[in-house]
Amino acid sequence: MADNTIDQMLAKMSEEFGGEPEIMKLLSRLKPEGVFEHAKNKAFAMGSNSIPPKFQLLMAIAVSAAIGSEGCTLTYAKVAANKGFTNEEIMDSIMLARFISATAVVNTAGETMRHLLGRNTERIEH
């Protein structure tokens, strides 16, 4: 990786993404070392042999969607499509993210629900 130039890294990303990595291109102009750090972090995160690459990519789509990163969700979905993933597989990972996000909202309100039940249980219908 150290032998790669910024242009080589951007070209590799373009090939993988199926299009120009605009954010990385902007980063390369403002802070080139950020592109190298991004590539290094990706290699570390995606380098595990314990999770198959297909699952890693579906997880990346789901997490990107769950945290609200439209650009990352689209990028990972394009990568998945370029690798032959079906629309159904991609959408199932997004729907899983939707479910987890909704569950997190209810879970976040746990203390509030405990407070409401402790404060005024006669208003709760069973």
C-alpha positions in Angstrom: 0.0 0.0 0.0 2.9 2.4 0.8 4.0 2.2 -2.9 0.6 3.4 -4.2 0.2 7.0 -5.3 -3.0 8.9 -4.6 -3.9 8.6 -8.3 -3.4 4.8 -8.1 -5.5 4.5 -5.0 -8.3 6.6 -6.5 -8.2 4.5 -9.7 -8.5 1.3 -7.6 -11.4 2.8 -5.7 -13.1 3.9 -8.9 -12.8 0.3 -10.3 -14.2 -1.2 -7.1 -17.0 1.4 -6.7 -18.0 1.4 -10.4 -17.6 5.2 -10.4 -15.5 8.0 -9.2 -15.0 8.1 -5.4 -15.9 11.8 -5.1 -15.4 12.1 -1.3 -12.0 10.4 -1.5 -11.1 12.7 -4.4 -12.0 15.7 -2.4 -10.1 14.4 0.6 -7.0 13.7 -1.6 -6.9 17.4 -2.5 -7.3 18.6 1.0 -5.5 16.0 3.1 -3.9 13.3 0.9 -2.8 11.2 3.9 -6.5 10.8 4.8 -7.0 8.6 1.7 -4.1 6.4 2.7 -5.5 6.2 6.3 -8.9 5.3 4.9 -7.5 2.5 2.8 -5.5 1.2 5.7 -8.5 1.2 8.0 -10.6 -0.5 5.4 -8.0 -3.2 4.9 -7.9 -3.8 8.7 -11.7 -3.8 9.1 -12.4 -6.0 6.0 -9.4 -8.2 6.4 -10.9 -10.7 8.8 -11.2 -14.2 7.7 -13.9 -15.0 10.3 -16.6 -13.2 8.4 -17.0 -14.0 4.7 -16.5 -11.0 2.4 -20.1 -11.2 1.2 -21.4 -10.9 4.8 -18.9 -8.1 5.5 -20.3 -6.1 2.5 -24.0 -6.7 3.5 -23.1 -5.6 7.0 -21.4 -2.5 5.6 -24.6 -1.7 3.7 -26.8 -2.2 6.8 -24.6 -0.2 9.2 -24.3 2.6 6.7 -28.0 2.8 6.3 -28.6 2.5 10.1 -26.3 5.4 10.9 -27.8 7.5 8.1 -24.9 7.7 5.7 -26.6 7.9 2.4 -23.3 8.2 0.5 -21.8 5.1 2.1 -25.0 3.1 1.7 -25.1 3.9 -2.0 -21.4 3.2 -2.4 -21.5 -0.2 -0.7 -24.7 -1.1 -2.6 -23.0 -0.3 -5.9 -20.0 -2.4 -4.9 -22.3 -5.2 -4.0 -24.2 -4.9 -7.2 -20.9 -4.9 -9.2 -20.0 -8.2 -7.3 -23.2 -9.8 -8.4 -25.3 -9.4 -5.3 -29.1 -9.4 -6.0 -31.3 -6.4 -5.4 -33.1 -8.7 -2.8 -29.9 -9.3 -0.9 -29.1 -5.6 -0.8 -32.6 -4.6 0.2 -32.8 -7.3 2.9 -29.7 -5.8 4.5 -31.3 -2.4 4.4 -34.5 -3.7 5.9 -32.5 -5.4 8.6 -30.9 -2.0 9.4 -34.4 -0.4 9.5 -35.5 -3.0 12.0 -32.4 -2.6 14.2 -32.7 1.2 14.1 -36.4 1.0 15.1 -35.6 -1.4 17.9 -32.9 1.0 19.1 -35.4 3.8 19.3 -37.7 1.7 21.6 -34.7 0.5 23.6 -33.5 4.1 24.1 -36.9 4.9 25.6 -36.6 2.1 28.2 -35.9 4.4 31.1 -38.7 6.7 30.0 -41.1 3.7 29.9 -40.0 2.6 33.4 -40.6 6.1 34.6 -44.0 6.2 33.1 -45.0 2.9 34.6 -43.7 3.8 38.1 -45.3 7.2 38.0 -48.8 6.4 36.8 -49.6 2.7 36.3 -53.4 3.2 36.5 -53.2 4.9 33.1 -51.6 1.8 31.5 -54.1 -0.6 29.9 -53.1 -4.2 29.8 
